[in-house]
Amino acid sequence: MMAVGEALVHMRITVLHLCLGILLFLSGWAQIGHSQHHSPPEVVIPLRITGTHRVMRPPDWISYSLQFGGKKHIVHMKAKKLLVSKPFSVFTYTDQGALLEDHPFVQSDCYYDGFVEGDPESLVSLSTCLGGFQGTLEIHDNVYEIKPKRLSATFEHLVYKMHREKTQFPSMRCGLTEEELARQLKLQRRDNSILRQSGYEGWWTHTWYLETVLIVDYQRFLYKQSNVSFVIQEVFLLVNNIHSLLSPLGVDLILLGIEVWNEKNFFEVSNNIFGTLYEFCNWKRDNLDSRIKHDLAHFLVKQNFGMYFGLAYASTVCIPGFECGVDSFPDDNLYEVSLTIAHEMGHNLGMYHDVWICQCGQRHCIMSEERSDGTRFSNCSYAQMWENFKYMNCMLNTPKQEDIFRGTGCGNGVVEEGEECDCGSPILCTNHPCCSVTCTLKFGAECASGLCCEDCLLLPPGQVCRENVSECDLPEWCNGTSPECPEDVYVQDGVRCMDSGYCHEKRCNARDEQCRQIFGKESRSAQESCYIEMNSRGDRFGNCGLSDDHYVMCNISDFLCGRVQCENVKEIPSLRSHTTVHWMDFNGVTCWGTDYHFGMTVPDIGDVKDGTECGNGQVCIHRKCVSMSLWASDCSPETCAMKGICNNKHHCHCDPNWEPPNCTRDGHGGSVDSGPPPAKEVQEWRARKRTPLFILLYWLLFICLWLLILITKKTWLKKKEENVQPSPKKEQASTSTLSEAEELNV
């Protein structure tokens, strides 16, 4: 039976299965995350805030106002991008014991973390996947849990305060006692497969990716009404909370997969937590390790282990066979279990229990030996973690955005076959002007997204949608029928630019220009002796790239393709975090450069860019100096009748007066790839609009109009004044007439 259970049966999710899963999620909403609270709930209605004058936020943040506890709280939050990996796997079993693997649709834009305005130490961990807010808020050391109110038509939510001052948790503790720790260390020393040596020098940086698999036992599955969908949704809420707890450490928790033991447990789960951890790690080695590569695996069990809430092997991330832990999950208190799992993962990361000298700004910290309500790691935990991270090379691999699995279906933010638009989760679609939550365009809308879509309408043909950003780039124009801008095309690789450089993938890569971008306009590329001396070192200041856990020394033929070396530096630039500027005197020349080390996620400004010249007829490609013959192409200026330039698709991009594809007839320019440019007259008018003379004429016209208005107004006021007040001559004439009349009367 076990042999059958080990057979992996790959299954595809059918439409019926997907729809059923969604219905199960919706019907089970009220069953998920009902914690044991310690105060009556308050009813709140979150109000979306489109702008605030007090906090400047990037556009990918959203804000809500919540009124509870007698105060108004402004919550700012941002969707997590790397919470779920590609491909995301859900493992279950048939009643015959065969293993099933599904890759279901995972909505990845509905898990948020953030902060509460006015409290920089606040913690926000919320999910909006099912149309409302569910999660925790920590504000001024008070913890609140929020969840949607059932059957509410006005977006009502319930907020519970979880009192810290009361003895909320039973007197339970972690199973990692001093005796257990000594036993683990002895076991690890005896295992010959464990290699703790490391030549890695970049362990101090701040970005680490903890790729995790969670296994849910059979009793927990039964507790969730034998519904795999309920289990998955509950695990996602847990992972969202744990991700927020680990984030201050610089650790990104990424969920690779979930396994649900929906038929039986594969070993006896007793009340002995030490035996359970041992059995689980053995099962993981024999079954899970070959199936899915991971940094850490944890076992979530319904079992109560008496006085112990969890247990994990200490300092074992990246140590095969020992990167595991067990967590007791006996009820529905997601907040409490999130803290438990974060505590045990802390042990895996090299942290031990806090002692009296450890501080975190709260009454208790996450790594307290006894169960606590602390949501922060202590100074001791940070120190122990950094000390252990030098051995954790497996956490250095940076997940790529394009590898993040988003699934298919309405609500994933990607327009797919059968959809007119896709604005993402229901909460993101609430105020969308063009797209509805059903992935159809609203009445009167022609489009909902794209560079050729503006105010829900298609832009006319000839409207530029992507300007050229450099002399090695080319513009694109809308075609009037599609909301998407044509594919980004650029000048063919190998075309000369800036006199001393070559175009390569939209950039003009000249060695002197790279130095100017780093060290200012007076700097320039250093002598070859600097490149030879520095790039032959094979350290973070001079190398030809990174490989696994070490820096690669440059071969003598490739030393100009390592890191940029500059001279004549007059100022030290202000660079991004973790970037170091170095200099060295060599044969009377001062060589300047920058470092780049493992774990950094910002672009490397100090490497020699691909396409940079490194010799006669040679350029740098992937840190190697190679022949320019690799850029050979059938397209040349002669192909374009000397009236255009070749693009990266080896097609002619014609000058404004000529027609593609070969630039031999009169036309408006562009290429078969760029979309239709506007007519020549329109282009000339737009060009004139950008000239300083045209701008000056605009200003002169404005001043003339302003003066004309003033003169007209002054003339009008003068005439009005003349009509109201009689002139002195009229007054004098009237007086003379009156005198003559008086004389006649006499």
C-alpha positions, 0 to 999 in steps of 0.5 A: 500500500505504501508503494502505491502511495508513493506513486505520483499521479499528476492531475489537471484541475477541471473547470468543474473542480475549480468552480466547486472549490470556489463555492466551497471557499465561499460557503466555508468563509464563516468557518475559517479563523474563528478565534477565541476572543476576550472582548465583545466585538465592535461592528465597523465598516472599512472606508476606502481612502483615495488620498491622504495629506498626512502620509505620502504613499506609492501608488501600489499602496491602498488605505482604509479608515476603520473606526473602533476603540473610540478612535479612527485608524488609518490603515495603509497596506500593500499586497505581498508579491512573493507569498506563493511560488510557481508552480504551487502544488497541493498534494492529497491522496486517493482512498487507495493511497495514491498521491495526487498533485494539483496546481490550483488557481491561487489568487496572489494579490489579496494578502496584505501587510502594512502599518497603521498611521501614527504608529510606526511599530504597528503590524497589519496582516490582512487577507481580502481574498473572499471580499472582506478583511480577515486578519490581525492588527497590532496598534500601540501594543494592542492586538485586534482581530478583524473578520467579515460579518456574516450576511452583511449587505453594507460591508460590515466587519467585526473587530475583537480586542485580544487583551494582553493584560489577561492570562490569555494563554495556558502555561505552555512552552516550546519543546526545545529544552536544554536536554533536547537541544543537546541531543539535536546537536549530538545527532547533527554532528553524527550525521556525516551528510551535514557540511557546515563549512562555508566560503561565502562572504556575503551573509550580512545582507538583508534579503533571504527567501525561506521556501516552505512546504506545510503538511496538515495531518489527518485529524486536522483535515477531519476538524475542517469538515473533511474539506481540502478547500477549507484547509488550504484557505486556513493555511494561506491565512496562517502563512500571511500572518507568519510572513508579516512576523518574519518580514522585519528580519528581512526574511521572505516566507514563500509557500511552495506547496501544501500536503493534506493527509486526507485519508490517514496519517502516515505514522502515529501522531502521539502526544509525545512531541519528540517522537512526532518530530523524529517520525515526521523528519524521517517521513519527509526525507523518504517522501517529500525531499525527492518531490519538491525542493524546499528550505523548510517543512513544518507539520501542522497537527490537531494533536495536543502535546500537553505542556509543549506547543511545538518543536523544531530542530535548531539552526537546520535550514539548509541542512538536508534531513533536519530542516523541519518542525512540528506545530500543535494546531488544536483549535481555530485560533489562527493568531496563536498558531501563527506565533507558534509557527513563527517561534519554531521557524525561529529555531530553524533559523538559528534562534534560541530562547530569550533570557532576561537580558533580551529585549524587543520593546514588548512585555514578551518576545516571539522567542520566549520559552513559554507561550507568549503574545509577543509579535516581535523578535528580540535583539538576542534573536537578531544576533543569533540569526545573523550568526547562523545565516552565514551557513544558509546559502540555500536561502540566497536564491532570488525568486523571479517575478515571472516565476510566481504562479498566478494560475488562470481565471477571472480575478488573477489580474491577467487578461486571458482568453475569454476575458475582456479585462481583469482588475484582480480581486473584488476589493481592487475592482470596487472603484475600477472605472472600466472593468467589472468584477466579472472580467467584462468591460463596463457600459461604454468602455472600450478598454480597461488597461494598456498603454493605448487605453485612456479613460476607458477609450482607445487612443487614436492611431499614430498616438505615441505610446512608448517614447524612445528612452535613448539613442539605442531605443525606438518609439512605438505608436498605437494602432487605434484598434488595440489597447496594447502598445506594440512590442518594445523594439530597439536599435539592432545590437552592434550599432555604434553610439556615443562615438565609443560605444555599441548599442546592446538591448536598448543601452549605449554601453560606453565604458566612460559613460558607465563611470560618469553614471556612478562617479559624476561627469568628470570621471572616466574609465581607468587604465587597463592595469586597474582592471587587471589588478582588481578583477583578478582578485575574485572578491566582491570588489573585483570579479567576473560574476557570482557562482553558487557561494563564491566570486569568480576570478576573471581570466586574463582575456576577460578582465575588462568584462568584470567590474568597472574601474574608474579614475579622476573621481572628484566626488563620492556618490550617494548610493543605495543601501549595502553598496560600498565604494572602494579605491586603491592606489596602483602604480600611481593611479587611483582605481575606483569601483563599487562592490556587489554581494550575495543577497542583494536585490537592487540592480548592480551599477558597478558591473561592466555592461554587456555590449561594452567594447573590450578589444578590437572587434570584441565586446563583453557578453555575460562577463566574457570578452567575445567576438562581435561576429555574434551580432551578425545580421542580414539587416544593414543600413544598405538594406534600408536604402540608407534611409533608416536603421535596423531594429532588434527584429532585423527589420528597417525602422525608416526615417519620417519621410519613408515607408517601411519595410525597405524605406524606398517609397515616400511615407511616414516612417516607422517599421512593420513592428512599431505601429503606424506613426502619425502623418509628417505634418503632425510629426512636424507640428509635435516637434515644433511644440517641443522647441524652445522657440515654440514655447517662447511664442506661446509665452509671448502670445499669453503675455499679449493676450493678458495685456490686451485684456488689461487695456480693454478693461481699463478702457471700459472702466474709463467709459463707464466713469464718463457716463456716470460723472458729468464733465466740468465743461457741462457743469460750467455751461449749466451754471452760466445758463442759470445766471442768465435766467436769474438776470432776466427774472430781475 
